[in-house]
Amino acid sequence: MPSEPVALARCATGRLRDAYPVNSHDVEVRLTEPLPADEVTRVLGQASRGVFEQEPHCRRVVFAVPVDDLATLAAAESAGFRYVVDVDLPGAELSLLVAEPAWVTAVDMDLDRVPGT
């Protein structure tokens, strides 16, 4: 079985460490080769699910695309990522998208109760 065309890195020690307020468990997923949009969606979906299964403390899987690459951005959104912010890195302006597990995005709608009590 061929390996997936992705590389994973901790954001806290990788190229995104100064790009946003990183968590020590955030993981960046990068494509190692150009892919058609449907493959980008499939690969990113599998990668994010795999990270959350293997890293229960991971709050974010981050995917960065050049700001003008709207096709890849749309493919990432189809994989469950959501756009967050544009950042400047040396030599690149990137749009950051994140996938987050349900325990991060869950909202307690009981406004009369202090969270954690």
HELIX and SHEET records of a PDB file:
HELIX    1   1 ALA A   37  GLN A   54  1                                  18    
HELIX    2   2 LEU A   70  SER A   78  1                                   9    
HELIX    3   3 ALA A  102  THR A  105  1                                   4    
SHEET    1   A 5 VAL A   6  ARG A  10  0                                        
SHEET    2   A 5 VAL A  27  LEU A  31 -1                                        
SHEET    3   A 5 VAL A  61  PRO A  66  1                                        
SHEET    4   A 5 ALA A  92  ALA A  99 -1                                        
SHEET    5   A 5 ARG A  82  LEU A  89 -1                                        
END                                                                             
